[in-house]
Amino acid sequence: MSAWEIIIPIVTLIVGLIAGFAAGVFYLRKQLEKMQSDPEMLQKMAKQMGYNMNKQQMQRAQQMMKSGKFPRK
């Protein structure tokens, strides 16, 4: 058994994890950009999380998303 039979699968795994993470971050950013311009999508996400938002809260959430400032707990 050569060293390449061990090294190649490990390198492939590492490259796959990095590529998967990068693709996930890219997808998430695109979804957040869509939510900024689509209040219905933001409302839907809030309902899935168990929140009911009125118009004022929706506008505030959109402003926070556009500015990139999120409150920290």
PDB file with SEQRES, HELIX, SHEET and CRYST1 records, atoms N, CA, C and O in Angstrom:
SEQRES   1 A   73  MET SER ALA TRP GLU ILE ILE ILE PRO ILE VAL THR LEU          
SEQRES   2 A   73  ILE VAL GLY LEU ILE ALA GLY PHE ALA ALA GLY VAL PHE          
SEQRES   3 A   73  TYR LEU ARG LYS GLN LEU GLU LYS MET GLN SER ASP PRO          
SEQRES   4 A   73  GLU MET LEU GLN LYS MET ALA LYS GLN MET GLY TYR ASN          
SEQRES   5 A   73  MET ASN LYS GLN GLN MET GLN ARG ALA GLN GLN MET MET          
SEQRES   6 A   73  LYS SER GLY LYS PHE PRO ARG LYS                              
HELIX    1 AA1 TRP A    4  SER A   37  1                                  34    
HELIX    2 AA2 PRO A   39  GLN A   48  1                                  10    
HELIX    3 AA3 LYS A   55  SER A   67  1                                  13    
CRYST1    1.000    1.000    1.000  90.00  90.00  90.00 P 1           1          
ATOM      1  N   MET A   1       0.842  -1.174   0.000  1.00  0.00           N  
ATOM      2  CA  MET A   1       0.000   0.000   0.000  1.00  0.00           C  
ATOM      3  C   MET A   1       0.893   1.244   0.000  1.00  0.00           C  
ATOM      4  O   MET A   1       1.761   1.393   0.860  1.00  0.00           O  
ATOM      5  N   SER A   2       0.674   2.121  -0.957  1.00  0.00           N  
ATOM      6  CA  SER A   2       1.546   3.284  -1.051  1.00  0.00           C  
ATOM      7  C   SER A   2       0.985   4.451  -0.236  1.00  0.00           C  
ATOM      8  O   SER A   2      -0.177   4.453   0.170  1.00  0.00           O  
ATOM      9  N   ALA A   3       1.829   5.415  -0.020  1.00  0.00           N  
ATOM     10  CA  ALA A   3       1.432   6.587   0.749  1.00  0.00           C  
ATOM     11  C   ALA A   3       0.364   7.387   0.009  1.00  0.00           C  
ATOM     12  O   ALA A   3      -0.469   8.040   0.638  1.00  0.00           O  
ATOM     13  N   TRP A   4       0.383   7.338  -1.316  1.00  0.00           N  
ATOM     14  CA  TRP A   4      -0.594   8.099  -2.107  1.00  0.00           C  
ATOM     15  C   TRP A   4      -2.013   7.591  -1.877  1.00  0.00           C  
ATOM     16  O   TRP A   4      -2.968   8.360  -1.983  1.00  0.00           O  
ATOM     17  N   GLU A   5      -2.163   6.305  -1.563  1.00  0.00           N  
ATOM     18  CA  GLU A   5      -3.484   5.745  -1.308  1.00  0.00           C  
ATOM     19  C   GLU A   5      -4.099   6.284  -0.019  1.00  0.00           C  
ATOM     20  O   GLU A   5      -5.307   6.179   0.189  1.00  0.00           O  
ATOM     21  N   ILE A   6      -3.282   6.846   0.825  1.00  0.00           N  
ATOM     22  CA  ILE A   6      -3.756   7.445   2.070  1.00  0.00           C  
ATOM     23  C   ILE A   6      -3.885   8.964   1.919  1.00  0.00           C  
ATOM     24  O   ILE A   6      -4.853   9.561   2.389  1.00  0.00           O  
ATOM     25  N   ILE A   7      -2.913   9.574   1.267  1.00  0.00           N  
ATOM     26  CA  ILE A   7      -2.859  11.030   1.151  1.00  0.00           C  
ATOM     27  C   ILE A   7      -3.982  11.584   0.268  1.00  0.00           C  
ATOM     28  O   ILE A   7      -4.627  12.565   0.636  1.00  0.00           O  
ATOM     29  N   ILE A   8      -4.219  10.969  -0.882  1.00  0.00           N  
ATOM     30  CA  ILE A   8      -5.207  11.485  -1.831  1.00  0.00           C  
ATOM     31  C   ILE A   8      -6.617  11.542  -1.232  1.00  0.00           C  
ATOM     32  O   ILE A   8      -7.272  12.574  -1.373  1.00  0.00           O  
ATOM     33  N   PRO A   9      -7.119  10.492  -0.571  1.00  0.00           N  
ATOM     34  CA  PRO A   9      -8.454  10.615   0.035  1.00  0.00           C  
ATOM     35  C   PRO A   9      -8.541  11.704   1.114  1.00  0.00           C  
ATOM     36  O   PRO A   9      -9.563  12.381   1.225  1.00  0.00           O  
ATOM     37  N   ILE A  10      -7.497  11.872   1.892  1.00  0.00           N  
ATOM     38  CA  ILE A  10      -7.493  12.895   2.935  1.00  0.00           C  
ATOM     39  C   ILE A  10      -7.521  14.288   2.306  1.00  0.00           C  
ATOM     40  O   ILE A  10      -8.290  15.147   2.736  1.00  0.00           O  
ATOM     41  N   VAL A  11      -6.693  14.512   1.301  1.00  0.00           N  
ATOM     42  CA  VAL A  11      -6.663  15.803   0.615  1.00  0.00           C  
ATOM     43  C   VAL A  11      -8.010  16.072  -0.062  1.00  0.00           C  
ATOM     44  O   VAL A  11      -8.515  17.194  -0.021  1.00  0.00           O  
ATOM     45  N   THR A  12      -8.590  15.042  -0.684  1.00  0.00           N  
ATOM     46  CA  THR A  12      -9.885  15.186  -1.342  1.00  0.00           C  
ATOM     47  C   THR A  12     -10.965  15.560  -0.321  1.00  0.00           C  
ATOM     48  O   THR A  12     -11.806  16.414  -0.601  1.00  0.00           O  
ATOM     49  N   LEU A  13     -10.950  14.944   0.833  1.00  0.00           N  
ATOM     50  CA  LEU A  13     -11.913  15.261   1.890  1.00  0.00           C  
ATOM     51  C   LEU A  13     -11.778  16.707   2.333  1.00  0.00           C  
ATOM     52  O   LEU A  13     -12.779  17.411   2.463  1.00  0.00           O  
ATOM     53  N   ILE A  14     -10.565  17.154   2.564  1.00  0.00           N  
ATOM     54  CA  ILE A  14     -10.325  18.529   3.012  1.00  0.00           C  
ATOM     55  C   ILE A  14     -10.794  19.528   1.951  1.00  0.00           C  
ATOM     56  O   ILE A  14     -11.461  20.511   2.273  1.00  0.00           O  
ATOM     57  N   VAL A  15     -10.442  19.273   0.682  1.00  0.00           N  
ATOM     58  CA  VAL A  15     -10.858  20.166  -0.403  1.00  0.00           C  
ATOM     59  C   VAL A  15     -12.389  20.181  -0.518  1.00  0.00           C  
ATOM     60  O   VAL A  15     -12.977  21.241  -0.736  1.00  0.00           O  
ATOM     61  N   GLY A  16     -13.034  19.032  -0.375  1.00  0.00           N  
ATOM     62  CA  GLY A  16     -14.492  18.949  -0.441  1.00  0.00           C  
ATOM     63  C   GLY A  16     -15.162  19.717   0.682  1.00  0.00           C  
ATOM     64  O   GLY A  16     -16.165  20.395   0.462  1.00  0.00           O  
ATOM     65  N   LEU A  17     -14.617  19.616   1.877  1.00  0.00           N  
ATOM     66  CA  LEU A  17     -15.176  20.362   3.017  1.00  0.00           C  
ATOM     67  C   LEU A  17     -15.053  21.868   2.799  1.00  0.00           C  
ATOM     68  O   LEU A  17     -15.995  22.616   3.060  1.00  0.00           O  
ATOM     69  N   ILE A  18     -13.911  22.301   2.329  1.00  0.00           N  
ATOM     70  CA  ILE A  18     -13.704  23.734   2.079  1.00  0.00           C  
ATOM     71  C   ILE A  18     -14.647  24.231   0.983  1.00  0.00           C  
ATOM     72  O   ILE A  18     -15.258  25.291   1.120  1.00  0.00           O  
ATOM     73  N   ALA A  19     -14.765  23.466  -0.105  1.00  0.00           N  
ATOM     74  CA  ALA A  19     -15.646  23.863  -1.208  1.00  0.00           C  
ATOM     75  C   ALA A  19     -17.113  23.872  -0.756  1.00  0.00           C  
ATOM     76  O   ALA A  19     -17.868  24.769  -1.132  1.00  0.00           O  
ATOM     77  N   GLY A  20     -17.512  22.900   0.031  1.00  0.00           N  
ATOM     78  CA  GLY A  20     -18.883  22.848   0.543  1.00  0.00           C  
ATOM     79  C   GLY A  20     -19.192  24.014   1.459  1.00  0.00           C  
ATOM     80  O   GLY A  20     -20.277  24.590   1.394  1.00  0.00           O  
ATOM     81  N   PHE A  21     -18.250  24.360   2.305  1.00  0.00           N  
ATOM     82  CA  PHE A  21     -18.435  25.503   3.198  1.00  0.00           C  
ATOM     83  C   PHE A  21     -18.566  26.793   2.399  1.00  0.00           C  
ATOM     84  O   PHE A  21     -19.443  27.612   2.675  1.00  0.00           O  
ATOM     85  N   ALA A  22     -17.692  26.974   1.406  1.00  0.00           N  
ATOM     86  CA  ALA A  22     -17.739  28.180   0.572  1.00  0.00           C  
ATOM     87  C   ALA A  22     -19.064  28.268  -0.182  1.00  0.00           C  
ATOM     88  O   ALA A  22     -19.650  29.347  -0.278  1.00  0.00           O  
ATOM     89  N   ALA A  23     -19.535  27.156  -0.711  1.00  0.00           N  
ATOM     90  CA  ALA A  23     -20.814  27.143  -1.428  1.00  0.00           C  
ATOM     91  C   ALA A  23     -21.961  27.467  -0.475  1.00  0.00           C  
ATOM     92  O   ALA A  23     -22.881  28.194  -0.851  1.00  0.00           O  
ATOM     93  N   GLY A  24     -21.926  26.953   0.727  1.00  0.00           N  
ATOM     94  CA  GLY A  24     -22.957  27.234   1.720  1.00  0.00           C  
ATOM     95  C   GLY A  24     -23.004  28.700   2.104  1.00  0.00           C  
ATOM     96  O   GLY A  24     -24.085  29.277   2.221  1.00  0.00           O  
ATOM     97  N   VAL A  25     -21.847  29.307   2.300  1.00  0.00           N  
ATOM     98  CA  VAL A  25     -21.777  30.730   2.645  1.00  0.00           C  
ATOM     99  C   VAL A  25     -22.319  31.566   1.487  1.00  0.00           C  
ATOM    100  O   VAL A  25     -23.080  32.509   1.704  1.00  0.00           O  
ATOM    101  N   PHE A  26     -21.932  31.224   0.262  1.00  0.00           N  
ATOM    102  CA  PHE A  26     -22.406  31.940  -0.927  1.00  0.00           C  
ATOM    103  C   PHE A  26     -23.924  31.862  -1.030  1.00  0.00           C  
ATOM    104  O   PHE A  26     -24.585  32.870  -1.279  1.00  0.00           O  
ATOM    105  N   TYR A  27     -24.480  30.663  -0.838  1.00  0.00           N  
ATOM    106  CA  TYR A  27     -25.925  30.462  -0.920  1.00  0.00           C  
ATOM    107  C   TYR A  27     -26.642  31.267   0.164  1.00  0.00           C  
ATOM    108  O   TYR A  27     -27.654  31.913  -0.110  1.00  0.00           O  
ATOM    109  N   LEU A  28     -26.128  31.230   1.381  1.00  0.00           N  
ATOM    110  CA  LEU A  28     -26.755  31.950   2.487  1.00  0.00           C  
ATOM    111  C   LEU A  28     -26.742  33.457   2.242  1.00  0.00           C  
ATOM    112  O   LEU A  28     -27.729  34.139   2.517  1.00  0.00           O  
ATOM    113  N   ARG A  29     -25.634  33.976   1.727  1.00  0.00           N  
ATOM    114  CA  ARG A  29     -25.566  35.409   1.430  1.00  0.00           C  
ATOM    115  C   ARG A  29     -26.583  35.802   0.362  1.00  0.00           C  
ATOM    116  O   ARG A  29     -27.226  36.846   0.469  1.00  0.00           O  
ATOM    117  N   LYS A  30     -26.727  34.973  -0.661  1.00  0.00           N  
ATOM    118  CA  LYS A  30     -27.706  35.262  -1.715  1.00  0.00           C  
ATOM    119  C   LYS A  30     -29.120  35.272  -1.141  1.00  0.00           C  
ATOM    120  O   LYS A  30     -29.930  36.127  -1.500  1.00  0.00           O  
ATOM    121  N   GLN A  31     -29.419  34.322  -0.249  1.00  0.00           N  
ATOM    122  CA  GLN A  31     -30.742  34.284   0.368  1.00  0.00           C  
ATOM    123  C   GLN A  31     -31.000  35.532   1.212  1.00  0.00           C  
ATOM    124  O   GLN A  31     -32.103  36.079   1.188  1.00  0.00           O  
ATOM    125  N   LEU A  32     -29.996  35.982   1.951  1.00  0.00           N  
ATOM    126  CA  LEU A  32     -30.153  37.178   2.767  1.00  0.00           C  
ATOM    127  C   LEU A  32     -30.356  38.410   1.894  1.00  0.00           C  
ATOM    128  O   LEU A  32     -31.135  39.296   2.246  1.00  0.00           O  
ATOM    129  N   GLU A  33     -29.660  38.475   0.753  1.00  0.00           N  
ATOM    130  CA  GLU A  33     -29.849  39.599  -0.171  1.00  0.00           C  
ATOM    131  C   GLU A  33     -31.273  39.598  -0.729  1.00  0.00           C  
ATOM    132  O   GLU A  33     -31.878  40.659  -0.885  1.00  0.00           O  
ATOM    133  N   LYS A  34     -31.811  38.414  -1.030  1.00  0.00           N  
ATOM    134  CA  LYS A  34     -33.181  38.329  -1.529  1.00  0.00           C  
ATOM    135  C   LYS A  34     -34.169  38.795  -0.468  1.00  0.00           C  
ATOM    136  O   LYS A  34     -35.149  39.468  -0.788  1.00  0.00           O  
ATOM    137  N   MET A  35     -33.924  38.445   0.783  1.00  0.00           N  
ATOM    138  CA  MET A  35     -34.834  38.823   1.863  1.00  0.00           C  
ATOM    139  C   MET A  35     -34.853  40.326   2.082  1.00  0.00           C  
ATOM    140  O   MET A  35     -35.869  40.877   2.505  1.00  0.00           O  
ATOM    141  N   GLN A  36     -33.739  40.997   1.798  1.00  0.00           N  
ATOM    142  CA  GLN A  36     -33.696  42.448   1.961  1.00  0.00           C  
ATOM    143  C   GLN A  36     -34.692  43.130   1.041  1.00  0.00           C  
ATOM    144  O   GLN A  36     -35.331  44.111   1.422  1.00  0.00           O  
ATOM    145  N   SER A  37     -34.822  42.610  -0.170  1.00  0.00           N  
ATOM    146  CA  SER A  37     -35.696  43.263  -1.142  1.00  0.00           C  
ATOM    147  C   SER A  37     -37.090  42.646  -1.185  1.00  0.00           C  
ATOM    148  O   SER A  37     -37.981  43.192  -1.837  1.00  0.00           O  
ATOM    149  N   ASP A  38     -37.298  41.519  -0.502  1.00  0.00           N  
ATOM    150  CA  ASP A  38     -38.591  40.837  -0.546  1.00  0.00           C  
ATOM    151  C   ASP A  38     -39.150  40.674   0.866  1.00  0.00           C  
ATOM    152  O   ASP A  38     -38.803  39.721   1.563  1.00  0.00           O  
ATOM    153  N   PRO A  39     -40.016  41.602   1.293  1.00  0.00           N  
ATOM    154  CA  PRO A  39     -40.540  41.528   2.660  1.00  0.00           C  
ATOM    155  C   PRO A  39     -41.362  40.267   2.923  1.00  0.00           C  
ATOM    156  O   PRO A  39     -41.413  39.788   4.056  1.00  0.00           O  
ATOM    157  N   GLU A  40     -42.005  39.726   1.884  1.00  0.00           N  
ATOM    158  CA  GLU A  40     -42.793  38.500   2.078  1.00  0.00           C  
ATOM    159  C   GLU A  40     -41.899  37.331   2.477  1.00  0.00           C  
ATOM    160  O   GLU A  40     -42.278  36.509   3.310  1.00  0.00           O  
ATOM    161  N   MET A  41     -40.716  37.262   1.880  1.00  0.00           N  
ATOM    162  CA  MET A  41     -39.785  36.200   2.210  1.00  0.00           C  
ATOM    163  C   MET A  41     -39.297  36.338   3.654  1.00  0.00           C  
ATOM    164  O   MET A  41     -39.152  35.348   4.371  1.00  0.00           O  
ATOM    165  N   LEU A  42     -39.050  37.571   4.062  1.00  0.00           N  
ATOM    166  CA  LEU A  42     -38.626  37.833   5.440  1.00  0.00           C  
ATOM    167  C   LEU A  42     -39.737  37.470   6.421  1.00  0.00           C  
ATOM    168  O   LEU A  42     -39.479  36.897   7.480  1.00  0.00           O  
ATOM    169  N   GLN A  43     -40.964  37.805   6.064  1.00  0.00           N  
ATOM    170  CA  GLN A  43     -42.129  37.465   6.902  1.00  0.00           C  
ATOM    171  C   GLN A  43     -42.266  35.948   7.033  1.00  0.00           C  
ATOM    172  O   GLN A  43     -42.543  35.435   8.117  1.00  0.00           O  
ATOM    173  N   LYS A  44     -42.072  35.243   5.933  1.00  0.00           N  
ATOM    174  CA  LYS A  44     -42.182  33.779   5.929  1.00  0.00           C  
ATOM    175  C   LYS A  44     -41.126  33.157   6.847  1.00  0.00           C  
ATOM    176  O   LYS A  44     -41.417  32.240   7.614  1.00  0.00           O  
ATOM    177  N   MET A  45     -39.897  33.673   6.754  1.00  0.00           N  
ATOM    178  CA  MET A  45     -38.829  33.153   7.603  1.00  0.00           C  
ATOM    179  C   MET A  45     -39.143  33.413   9.077  1.00  0.00           C  
ATOM    180  O   MET A  45     -38.911  32.552   9.926  1.00  0.00           O  
ATOM    181  N   ALA A  46     -39.667  34.594   9.377  1.00  0.00           N  
ATOM    182  CA  ALA A  46     -40.004  34.930  10.757  1.00  0.00           C  
ATOM    183  C   ALA A  46     -41.086  33.995  11.296  1.00  0.00           C  
ATOM    184  O   ALA A  46     -41.015  33.557  12.444  1.00  0.00           O  
ATOM    185  N   LYS A  47     -42.084  33.692  10.471  1.00  0.00           N  
ATOM    186  CA  LYS A  47     -43.146  32.779  10.904  1.00  0.00           C  
ATOM    187  C   LYS A  47     -42.608  31.380  11.154  1.00  0.00           C  
ATOM    188  O   LYS A  47     -43.034  30.707  12.093  1.00  0.00           O  
ATOM    189  N   GLN A  48     -41.666  30.935  10.310  1.00  0.00           N  
ATOM    190  CA  GLN A  48     -41.061  29.614  10.507  1.00  0.00           C  
ATOM    191  C   GLN A  48     -40.302  29.554  11.824  1.00  0.00           C  
ATOM    192  O   GLN A  48     -40.196  28.496  12.445  1.00  0.00           O  
ATOM    193  N   MET A  49     -39.773  30.705  12.245  1.00  0.00           N  
ATOM    194  CA  MET A  49     -39.038  30.758  13.503  1.00  0.00           C  
ATOM    195  C   MET A  49     -39.963  31.010  14.694  1.00  0.00           C  
ATOM    196  O   MET A  49     -39.512  31.034  15.839  1.00  0.00           O  
ATOM    197  N   GLY A  50     -41.261  31.197  14.423  1.00  0.00           N  
ATOM    198  CA  GLY A  50     -42.213  31.363  15.503  1.00  0.00           C  
ATOM    199  C   GLY A  50     -42.496  32.805  15.874  1.00  0.00           C  
ATOM    200  O   GLY A  50     -43.063  33.065  16.936  1.00  0.00           O  
ATOM    201  N   TYR A  51     -42.112  33.756  15.019  1.00  0.00           N  
ATOM    202  CA  TYR A  51     -42.355  35.172  15.289  1.00  0.00           C  
ATOM    203  C   TYR A  51     -43.437  35.700  14.370  1.00  0.00           C  
ATOM    204  O   TYR A  51     -43.521  35.311  13.205  1.00  0.00           O  
ATOM    205  N   ASN A  52     -44.268  36.593  14.902  1.00  0.00           N  
ATOM    206  CA  ASN A  52     -45.236  37.327  14.095  1.00  0.00           C  
ATOM    207  C   ASN A  52     -44.781  38.779  14.087  1.00  0.00           C  
ATOM    208  O   ASN A  52     -44.707  39.410  15.142  1.00  0.00           O  
ATOM    209  N   MET A  53     -44.472  39.318  12.906  1.00  0.00           N  
ATOM    210  CA  MET A  53     -43.946  40.677  12.819  1.00  0.00           C  
ATOM    211  C   MET A  53     -44.969  41.602  12.170  1.00  0.00           C  
ATOM    212  O   MET A  53     -45.583  41.256  11.161  1.00  0.00           O  
ATOM    213  N   ASN A  54     -45.146  42.786  12.763  1.00  0.00           N  
ATOM    214  CA  ASN A  54     -46.014  43.781  12.134  1.00  0.00           C  
ATOM    215  C   ASN A  54     -45.182  44.598  11.138  1.00  0.00           C  
ATOM    216  O   ASN A  54     -43.987  44.350  10.975  1.00  0.00           O  
ATOM    217  N   LYS A  55     -45.814  45.572  10.473  1.00  0.00           N  
ATOM    218  CA  LYS A  55     -45.125  46.335   9.424  1.00  0.00           C  
ATOM    219  C   LYS A  55     -43.907  47.085   9.953  1.00  0.00           C  
ATOM    220  O   LYS A  55     -42.859  47.122   9.310  1.00  0.00           O  
ATOM    221  N   GLN A  56     -44.061  47.680  11.134  1.00  0.00           N  
ATOM    222  CA  GLN A  56     -42.957  48.448  11.704  1.00  0.00           C  
ATOM    223  C   GLN A  56     -41.757  47.540  12.008  1.00  0.00           C  
ATOM    224  O   GLN A  56     -40.614  47.900  11.729  1.00  0.00           O  
ATOM    225  N   GLN A  57     -42.024  46.383  12.569  1.00  0.00           N  
ATOM    226  CA  GLN A  57     -40.944  45.438  12.866  1.00  0.00           C  
ATOM    227  C   GLN A  57     -40.294  44.942  11.583  1.00  0.00           C  
ATOM    228  O   GLN A  57     -39.081  44.740  11.533  1.00  0.00           O  
ATOM    229  N   MET A  58     -41.101  44.746  10.547  1.00  0.00           N  
ATOM    230  CA  MET A  58     -40.561  44.300   9.250  1.00  0.00           C  
ATOM    231  C   MET A  58     -39.612  45.347   8.682  1.00  0.00           C  
ATOM    232  O   MET A  58     -38.524  45.018   8.209  1.00  0.00           O  
ATOM    233  N   GLN A  59     -40.028  46.609   8.730  1.00  0.00           N  
ATOM    234  CA  GLN A  59     -39.177  47.683   8.199  1.00  0.00           C  
ATOM    235  C   GLN A  59     -37.873  47.774   8.978  1.00  0.00           C  
ATOM    236  O   GLN A  59     -36.807  47.978   8.398  1.00  0.00           O  
ATOM    237  N   ARG A  60     -37.964  47.620  10.299  1.00  0.00           N  
ATOM    238  CA  ARG A  60     -36.766  47.671  11.134  1.00  0.00           C  
ATOM    239  C   ARG A  60     -35.824  46.517  10.806  1.00  0.00           C  
ATOM    240  O   ARG A  60     -34.608  46.699  10.733  1.00  0.00           O  
ATOM    241  N   ALA A  61     -36.393  45.333  10.610  1.00  0.00           N  
ATOM    242  CA  ALA A  61     -35.576  44.159  10.271  1.00  0.00           C  
ATOM    243  C   ALA A  61     -34.892  44.355   8.917  1.00  0.00           C  
ATOM    244  O   ALA A  61     -33.724  44.001   8.755  1.00  0.00           O  
ATOM    245  N   GLN A  62     -35.620  44.919   7.941  1.00  0.00           N  
ATOM    246  CA  GLN A  62     -35.022  45.155   6.631  1.00  0.00           C  
ATOM    247  C   GLN A  62     -33.901  46.181   6.724  1.00  0.00           C  
ATOM    248  O   GLN A  62     -32.866  46.022   6.077  1.00  0.00           O  
ATOM    249  N   GLN A  63     -34.088  47.226   7.515  1.00  0.00           N  
ATOM    250  CA  GLN A  63     -33.047  48.236   7.682  1.00  0.00           C  
ATOM    251  C   GLN A  63     -31.805  47.634   8.329  1.00  0.00           C  
ATOM    252  O   GLN A  63     -30.681  47.933   7.927  1.00  0.00           O  
ATOM    253  N   MET A  64     -32.013  46.780   9.336  1.00  0.00           N  
ATOM    254  CA  MET A  64     -30.880  46.123   9.995  1.00  0.00           C  
ATOM    255  C   MET A  64     -30.124  45.233   9.019  1.00  0.00           C  
ATOM    256  O   MET A  64     -28.894  45.191   9.037  1.00  0.00           O  
ATOM    257  N   MET A  65     -30.863  44.515   8.158  1.00  0.00           N  
ATOM    258  CA  MET A  65     -30.208  43.628   7.199  1.00  0.00           C  
ATOM    259  C   MET A  65     -29.425  44.417   6.173  1.00  0.00           C  
ATOM    260  O   MET A  65     -28.336  44.003   5.773  1.00  0.00           O  
ATOM    261  N   LYS A  66     -29.964  45.555   5.735  1.00  0.00           N  
ATOM    262  CA  LYS A  66     -29.259  46.372   4.744  1.00  0.00           C  
ATOM    263  C   LYS A  66     -27.998  46.992   5.328  1.00  0.00           C  
ATOM    264  O   LYS A  66     -26.973  47.078   4.653  1.00  0.00           O  
ATOM    265  N   SER A  67     -28.074  47.422   6.586  1.00  0.00           N  
ATOM    266  CA  SER A  67     -26.908  48.055   7.205  1.00  0.00           C  
ATOM    267  C   SER A  67     -25.898  47.023   7.710  1.00  0.00           C  
ATOM    268  O   SER A  67     -24.733  47.345   7.944  1.00  0.00           O  
ATOM    269  N   GLY A  68     -26.356  45.786   7.874  1.00  0.00           N  
ATOM    270  CA  GLY A  68     -25.456  44.736   8.373  1.00  0.00           C  
ATOM    271  C   GLY A  68     -25.257  44.785   9.867  1.00  0.00           C  
ATOM    272  O   GLY A  68     -24.378  44.106  10.397  1.00  0.00           O  
ATOM    273  N   LYS A  69     -26.062  45.582  10.560  1.00  0.00           N  
ATOM    274  CA  LYS A  69     -25.927  45.699  12.022  1.00  0.00           C  
ATOM    275  C   LYS A  69     -27.007  44.852  12.680  1.00  0.00           C  
ATOM    276  O   LYS A  69     -28.198  45.149  12.586  1.00  0.00           O  
ATOM    277  N   PHE A  70     -26.567  43.794  13.346  1.00  0.00           N  
ATOM    278  CA  PHE A  70     -27.474  42.907  14.051  1.00  0.00           C  
ATOM    279  C   PHE A  70     -27.222  43.010  15.535  1.00  0.00           C  
ATOM    280  O   PHE A  70     -26.066  43.033  15.957  1.00  0.00           O  
ATOM    281  N   PRO A  71     -28.271  43.072  16.346  1.00  0.00           N  
ATOM    282  CA  PRO A  71     -28.052  43.157  17.801  1.00  0.00           C  
ATOM    283  C   PRO A  71     -27.451  41.855  18.323  1.00  0.00           C  
ATOM    284  O   PRO A  71     -27.833  40.764  17.899  1.00  0.00           O  
ATOM    285  N   ARG A  72     -26.520  41.988  19.235  1.00  0.00           N  
ATOM    286  CA  ARG A  72     -25.872  40.824  19.840  1.00  0.00           C  
ATOM    287  C   ARG A  72     -26.491  40.553  21.198  1.00  0.00           C  
ATOM    288  O   ARG A  72     -26.849  41.475  21.931  1.00  0.00           O  
ATOM    289  N   LYS A  73     -26.610  39.279  21.519  1.00  0.00           N  
ATOM    290  CA  LYS A  73     -27.164  38.916  22.833  1.00  0.00           C  
ATOM    291  C   LYS A  73     -26.048  38.724  23.826  1.00  0.00           C  
ATOM    292  O   LYS A  73     -26.303  38.415  24.990  1.00  0.00           O  
TER     293      LYS A  73                                                      
END                                                                             
